[in-house]
């Protein structure tokens, strides 16, 4: 049984996942901060994964070098509905800049 232990009102990049699955933690935190009640959510979408392709690729390459994962295992781990950490249709620049950074690091590492 999962339980919410604390609501931290300093939201970061991963906190969007709660809203994606149907639990609006920022709204709940706001309502709590202003002393208003809010309807608790007891149901949420399951199986939604957080995907940050830059971090996922770095982790895959590290674990592959260690012999702990294959490419097909990694691809299977990315199946299903996702919350993509560095992409939004209304703001594609984070994904673009992450892609440039990733390409630079891959080239740099390949040359060293």
Order of alpha helices (4+ residues) and beta strands (2+ residues): alpha-alpha-beta-alpha-alpha-beta-alpha
